[in-house]
Amino acid sequence: MRLVIVYPLPFDAWPVFCPFAGRFINSFKEFPPGLEDYELWAVGCWGEPTPEIRSWFYGTKTRFIPYHDHGCDIGAAQYAASLCEEPALVLSMTSRCYFHRSGWGKRFLEAREAQGEGLYGASVSREGGKLHVCTRAYAMDSDLWQSFPHLVNSRPKGQWFETGQWCLTDWARQQQVKVMQVTWDSASDIEDAHNPVEQGIYRRNRQTAMLVWDKHTDIFRDASNEERARLQRMCFEPG
């Protein structure tokens, strides 16, 4: 199965996100996905990449796609999935995602091929009141994405998509497909992902079991011991 990696380029707030986009593509090149059959779809939110920005992606299999709506990273991923004419595993990122070890794409694809169609995430959490796949580095088949019944075209709807009334995790369960957390060494149903708590997952220790890091892993990494304990309670304890 082909892997399509979706990465949003928020040109409408580029001064804020430019450094993170640079970090993403530099880490992508340093720690590649680990397979040949992939495409990186860089989705330009409200703008087009300059020649300089395009040059950042030289050496990767990148396709630039314009997106003119208000769905932010989730809306960009949904739009990209709608363009898939042939089956693909769509791995959706946020602008602050980055990599620390090679082979992360291969791990997502291995889990999908072993477990079947489903929702696969690099992290899960109970923050927000329910156990869910975090919408930072999460993968679904393109046809499953295309069957999602709601259009995410605003920031509030993105919140609905992750933990609210449109919750992707709940919807995937209703479709009777797998909902799993994928790490370097395992793929487990999210109901088992925290029991027992595996070392190195999201908000545990150095988080090195995670396939992809992001804004929230950085917040935990840099937090005080007291703040780390608070973040862990939100992540692991039922609301």
C-alpha positions in Angstrom: 0.0 0.0 0.0 1.2 3.5 -0.8 1.8 5.9 2.0 0.7 9.5 1.6 2.1 11.8 4.3 0.1 15.1 4.6 1.9 18.1 6.0 0.2 21.5 6.3 2.1 24.7 5.4 0.1 27.5 7.1 1.0 30.4 4.8 -1.7 32.5 6.5 0.4 32.5 9.7 3.8 31.9 8.1 6.0 34.0 10.4 4.8 31.8 13.3 5.1 28.4 11.5 8.1 29.0 9.2 10.7 27.7 11.8 8.6 24.6 12.4 8.2 23.8 8.7 12.0 24.0 8.5 12.4 21.7 11.4 9.9 19.2 9.9 11.6 18.9 6.5 15.1 18.9 8.0 14.2 16.1 10.3 12.4 14.3 7.5 15.6 14.2 5.5 17.7 13.2 8.5 15.3 10.5 9.6 13.4 9.4 6.5 10.2 7.3 6.6 12.0 4.1 5.8 10.2 3.0 2.6 10.3 3.9 -1.1 6.6 3.9 -1.9 5.6 7.2 -0.3 4.6 10.7 -1.3 4.8 13.8 0.9 1.9 16.1 0.2 2.7 19.6 1.4 -0.7 21.4 1.7 -0.4 25.1 1.4 -3.1 26.8 3.5 -4.1 30.1 1.9 -1.0 30.5 -0.2 1.6 29.0 -2.6 5.2 28.0 -1.7 7.9 30.4 -2.9 10.9 28.9 -4.9 12.9 29.0 -1.7 10.3 27.0 0.2 10.1 24.5 -2.6 13.9 24.1 -2.5 13.6 23.0 1.1 11.8 19.9 -0.1 14.3 18.9 -2.8 15.3 15.3 -2.6 11.9 14.2 -1.3 8.9 12.9 -3.2 6.8 16.1 -2.5 3.6 17.3 -4.2 2.4 20.8 -3.3 -1.3 21.2 -3.0 -3.2 24.4 -2.4 -5.9 24.5 0.2 -8.3 27.5 0.6 -10.5 26.8 3.6 -10.4 27.2 7.4 -10.0 23.7 8.6 -6.3 24.1 9.6 -4.3 20.9 9.8 -7.3 18.6 10.0 -9.1 20.3 7.2 -6.0 20.1 5.1 -5.7 16.4 5.8 -9.3 15.8 4.9 -9.0 17.7 1.7 -5.8 15.8 0.7 -7.5 12.5 1.4 -10.4 13.5 -0.9 -7.8 13.8 -3.7 -6.6 10.2 -3.4 -7.9 8.4 -6.5 -6.2 5.1 -5.6 -6.1 3.5 -2.2 -3.4 4.9 0.1 -2.7 5.1 3.8 -3.0 8.8 4.6 -0.6 9.8 7.5 -1.7 13.2 8.7 0.7 15.6 10.5 0.5 19.0 12.2 2.9 21.8 11.4 4.9 21.2 14.5 5.5 17.5 14.0 9.1 16.3 13.5 11.1 13.1 13.6 13.9 11.7 15.8 14.5 8.2 14.3 14.3 6.7 10.8 11.6 4.3 9.8 8.5 5.9 11.3 6.5 5.6 8.0 7.4 2.0 7.7 6.1 1.3 11.2 2.7 2.9 10.4 2.5 0.8 7.3 3.5 -2.4 9.0 0.8 -1.9 11.6 -1.8 -1.3 8.9 -0.8 -4.3 6.9 -0.7 -6.6 10.0 -4.0 -5.3 11.6 -6.1 -4.2 8.6 -8.1 -1.1 8.0 -8.3 1.3 10.9 -7.2 4.4 12.7 -3.5 4.4 13.8 -2.0 7.0 16.0 1.4 7.9 17.4 -0.2 8.9 20.6 -3.4 8.5 22.6 -4.7 10.5 25.6 -7.7 10.9 27.9 -7.3 14.6 28.0 -10.6 16.3 27.0 -12.6 13.7 28.9 -12.4 10.6 26.7 -9.8 8.2 25.5 -8.9 9.1 21.9 -6.2 9.0 19.2 -4.4 12.4 19.2 -4.7 14.1 15.9 -1.0 14.5 15.5 0.6 11.9 13.3 -2.5 9.6 12.8 -3.1 7.4 9.8 -6.2 6.1 8.0 -7.0 4.5 4.6 -8.0 7.1 2.1 -11.4 5.5 1.5 -12.1 5.5 5.2 -11.2 9.2 5.4 -13.5 9.9 2.4 -16.4 8.2 4.2 -16.1 10.5 7.3 -19.5 12.3 7.2 -18.5 15.8 8.4 -16.5 18.6 6.7 -13.9 20.1 9.0 -13.7 23.7 7.9 -13.1 25.7 11.1 -10.9 25.5 14.1 -13.8 24.6 16.5 -14.8 21.8 14.2 -11.2 20.5 14.5 -11.8 20.2 18.3 -15.0 18.4 17.6 -13.1 16.0 15.4 -10.6 15.1 18.0 -12.6 14.9 21.2 -16.0 16.4 20.7 -19.3 15.5 19.0 -17.6 14.4 15.7 -14.8 12.5 17.6 -12.8 10.5 15.0 -12.0 7.8 17.5 -15.6 7.2 18.4 -16.6 7.2 14.7 -13.9 4.7 13.8 -15.1 2.4 16.5 -18.6 2.6 15.0 -17.2 1.6 11.6 -15.8 -1.5 13.4 -12.3 -1.0 12.4 -9.1 -1.1 14.4 -8.2 1.9 16.6 -4.6 1.5 17.7 -1.5 3.2 19.1 1.7 2.5 17.1 5.1 2.7 18.7 8.6 1.4 17.6 8.0 -2.0 19.2 4.3 -2.5 19.3 0.8 -1.8 18.0 -2.0 -2.0 20.5 -5.7 -1.2 20.8 -6.0 2.1 22.5 -8.0 0.5 25.3 -4.8 -1.4 26.2 -2.3 1.4 25.4 -2.2 2.7 28.9 -2.6 -0.5 30.8 0.1 -1.1 31.9 1.6 2.2 30.9 4.3 1.6 28.5 7.5 3.5 29.1 8.4 6.0 26.5 5.0 6.7 25.1 3.3 10.1 25.1 4.0 11.8 28.4 6.1 9.0 29.8 9.8 9.4 30.5 11.7 10.7 27.4 8.8 9.7 25.0 11.3 7.8 22.8 8.8 5.0 22.0 6.8 7.5 20.0 7.2 7.5 16.2 6.7 11.2 15.8 7.2 14.2 18.2 5.3 17.5 18.1 4.4 20.6 20.1 2.9 18.6 23.0 5.8 16.3 23.4 8.0 19.3 23.6 5.8 20.9 26.3 6.1 17.8 28.4 9.9 17.5 27.8 10.5 21.0 29.0 8.0 21.0 31.9 8.9 21.0 35.6 8.3 17.9 37.6 5.2 19.3 39.0 3.8 20.3 35.6 4.7 16.9 34.2 2.7 15.2 36.9 -0.3 17.4 36.1 0.0 16.6 32.3 0.3 12.9 33.1 -2.9 12.9 35.2 -4.8 14.5 32.3 -3.4 12.0 29.8 -3.7 8.8 31.8 -6.5 9.2 34.4 -10.2 8.9 33.5 -11.9 12.3 33.4 
